[in-house]
Amino acid sequence: LMKNKMNFSFIDSKRVGNSAILITFAGLLCSCSQLKAPESNIAKARLVVEQAQIARADQQVPDAYNLAKQKLVIAETAMKKEDYTLARRMSDQATVDAIYAKSRSENIQASLSAESERSNAKSLQQLRR
């Protein structure tokens, strides 16, 4: 009957305890990096949203611009509530959305400018006839 009993005497309880402490400490370090306030993320989002507005995204592509702005507001609110995970996520999304809005606005303005140039060239050709 005693043959099936396993012998775990080779396990050093001190090592197991130290390993558990190290694993716990490593887990805390990882979670602490997530708990750090995403101030730089929010600052970047603010800057890019401002650049999108300068590029007239609020007029050219208001839906895309407003989405970026709304996400920035959510990020700032989450930051005040110390919900840093949400603040980081929303500020990063606001940055991406603002970059998209800025690019779309610049493309629209470039298209309008090109169309205006074509129209001017056509008018000049008609005047020369």
The 8 nearest C-alpha neighbors of each residue, nearest first, counted from 0:
[[1, 2, 3, 4, 5, 6, 7, 8],
 [0, 2, 4, 3, 5, 6, 7, 8],
 [1, 3, 0, 4, 5, 6, 7, 8],
 [4, 2, 1, 5, 0, 6, 7, 8],
 [3, 5, 1, 2, 6, 0, 7, 8],
 [6, 4, 3, 7, 2, 1, 8, 9],
 [5, 7, 8, 4, 9, 10, 3, 2],
 [8, 6, 9, 10, 5, 11, 4, 12],
 [7, 9, 10, 6, 11, 5, 12, 4],
 [10, 8, 7, 11, 6, 12, 5, 14],
 [11, 9, 8, 7, 12, 15, 14, 13],
 [10, 12, 13, 14, 9, 15, 8, 16],
 [11, 13, 15, 14, 10, 16, 17, 9],
 [12, 14, 16, 11, 15, 17, 18, 10],
 [15, 13, 17, 16, 11, 12, 18, 10],
 [14, 16, 12, 18, 13, 17, 19, 11],
 [15, 17, 13, 19, 14, 18, 12, 20],
 [18, 16, 14, 20, 19, 15, 21, 13],
 [19, 17, 21, 15, 20, 16, 14, 22],
 [18, 20, 16, 22, 17, 21, 23, 15],
 [19, 21, 17, 23, 18, 22, 24, 16],
 [22, 20, 24, 18, 23, 19, 25, 17],
 [23, 21, 25, 19, 24, 20, 18, 26],
 [22, 24, 26, 20, 21, 25, 19, 27],
 [23, 25, 21, 27, 26, 22, 20, 28],
 [26, 24, 28, 22, 27, 23, 21, 29],
 [27, 25, 23, 29, 24, 28, 22, 30],
 [26, 28, 24, 30, 25, 29, 31, 23],
 [29, 27, 25, 31, 26, 30, 24, 32],
 [30, 28, 26, 27, 32, 31, 25, 33],
 [29, 31, 27, 33, 32, 28, 26, 34],
 [32, 30, 34, 28, 33, 29, 27, 35],
 [31, 33, 34, 30, 29, 35, 28, 27],
 [34, 32, 30, 31, 35, 84, 29, 83],
 [35, 33, 31, 32, 83, 36, 30, 84],
 [34, 36, 32, 33, 37, 31, 83, 38],
 [35, 37, 38, 83, 34, 78, 81, 87],
 [38, 36, 40, 87, 39, 35, 41, 83],
 [39, 37, 41, 40, 36, 42, 78, 87],
 [38, 40, 42, 41, 37, 43, 36, 44],
 [41, 39, 43, 37, 38, 42, 90, 44],
 [40, 42, 44, 90, 38, 43, 39, 45],
 [43, 41, 39, 45, 44, 40, 38, 46],
 [42, 44, 46, 40, 41, 45, 39, 47],
 [43, 45, 94, 41, 47, 46, 42, 90],
 [46, 44, 42, 48, 43, 47, 49, 41],
 [47, 45, 49, 43, 44, 48, 50, 42],
 [46, 48, 50, 44, 49, 45, 97, 94],
 [49, 47, 51, 97, 45, 50, 46, 44],
 [48, 50, 52, 46, 47, 51, 45, 53],
 [51, 49, 47, 53, 52, 48, 46, 54],
 [52, 50, 101, 54, 48, 49, 56, 53],
 [51, 53, 55, 49, 54, 56, 50, 57],
 [52, 54, 50, 55, 51, 49, 56, 101],
 [53, 55, 51, 52, 56, 101, 50, 104],
 [56, 54, 52, 53, 57, 58, 59, 51],
 [55, 57, 59, 104, 60, 58, 52, 51],
 [56, 58, 61, 55, 64, 52, 60, 59],
 [59, 57, 56, 55, 61, 60, 52, 104],
 [58, 60, 56, 104, 57, 55, 61, 107],
 [61, 59, 56, 62, 63, 58, 57, 104],
 [60, 62, 57, 64, 63, 58, 65, 59],
 [63, 61, 65, 64, 60, 66, 57, 100],
 [64, 62, 66, 100, 61, 65, 60, 67],
 [63, 65, 61, 67, 100, 66, 57, 62],
 [66, 64, 68, 62, 67, 63, 61, 69],
 [65, 67, 69, 63, 68, 64, 62, 70],
 [68, 66, 93, 96, 97, 70, 64, 65],
 [67, 69, 65, 71, 66, 70, 64, 72],
 [70, 68, 72, 66, 71, 67, 65, 73],
 [71, 69, 73, 93, 67, 72, 89, 68],
 [70, 72, 74, 68, 69, 73, 93, 90],
 [73, 71, 69, 75, 70, 74, 76, 68],
 [72, 74, 70, 76, 71, 75, 77, 69],
 [75, 73, 86, 71, 89, 77, 90, 72],
 [74, 76, 78, 72, 77, 73, 71, 79],
 [75, 77, 73, 79, 78, 74, 72, 80],
 [78, 76, 80, 82, 86, 74, 79, 75],
 [77, 79, 81, 75, 80, 76, 86, 82],
 [80, 78, 76, 81, 77, 75, 82, 74],
 [79, 81, 77, 78, 82, 76, 83, 75],
 [82, 80, 78, 79, 83, 77, 36, 86],
 [83, 81, 77, 80, 84, 85, 78, 86],
 [84, 82, 86, 81, 85, 36, 78, 87],
 [83, 85, 87, 86, 82, 88, 33, 34],
 [84, 86, 88, 87, 83, 82, 89, 77],
 [87, 85, 74, 83, 77, 89, 78, 84],
 [88, 86, 84, 90, 85, 37, 89, 83],
 [87, 89, 85, 91, 86, 90, 84, 92],
 [88, 90, 92, 74, 86, 91, 70, 87],
 [91, 89, 93, 41, 87, 74, 92, 71],
 [90, 92, 94, 88, 93, 89, 87, 40],
 [93, 91, 89, 95, 94, 90, 96, 88],
 [92, 94, 67, 90, 96, 70, 91, 71],
 [93, 95, 44, 91, 97, 92, 96, 47],
 [94, 96, 92, 98, 97, 93, 99, 91],
 [95, 97, 67, 99, 93, 98, 94, 92],
 [98, 96, 100, 48, 94, 67, 99, 95],
 [99, 97, 101, 95, 96, 100, 102, 94],
 [98, 100, 96, 102, 97, 101, 103, 95],
 [101, 99, 97, 103, 63, 64, 102, 98],
 [102, 100, 51, 104, 98, 99, 103, 56],
 [101, 103, 105, 99, 104, 100, 98, 106],
 [104, 102, 106, 100, 105, 101, 99, 107],
 [103, 105, 56, 101, 107, 106, 102, 59],
 [104, 106, 108, 102, 107, 103, 109, 101],
 [107, 105, 109, 103, 104, 108, 102, 110],
 [108, 106, 110, 104, 109, 105, 111, 103],
 [107, 109, 111, 105, 110, 106, 112, 104],
 [110, 108, 112, 106, 107, 111, 105, 113],
 [111, 109, 113, 107, 112, 108, 114, 106],
 [112, 110, 108, 114, 109, 113, 115, 107],
 [111, 113, 109, 115, 110, 114, 108, 116],
 [114, 112, 116, 110, 115, 111, 109, 117],
 [115, 113, 111, 117, 112, 116, 110, 118],
 [114, 116, 118, 112, 113, 117, 111, 119],
 [117, 115, 119, 113, 118, 114, 120, 112],
 [118, 116, 120, 114, 119, 115, 121, 113],
 [117, 119, 115, 121, 116, 120, 114, 122],
 [120, 118, 116, 122, 121, 117, 115, 123],
 [121, 119, 117, 123, 122, 118, 116, 124],
 [120, 122, 118, 124, 119, 123, 117, 125],
 [123, 121, 119, 125, 120, 124, 118, 126],
 [124, 122, 126, 120, 125, 121, 119, 127],
 [123, 125, 121, 127, 126, 122, 120, 128],
 [124, 126, 122, 128, 123, 127, 121, 120],
 [127, 125, 123, 124, 128, 122, 121, 120],
 [126, 128, 124, 125, 123, 122, 121, 120],
 [127, 125, 126, 124, 123, 122, 121, 120]]
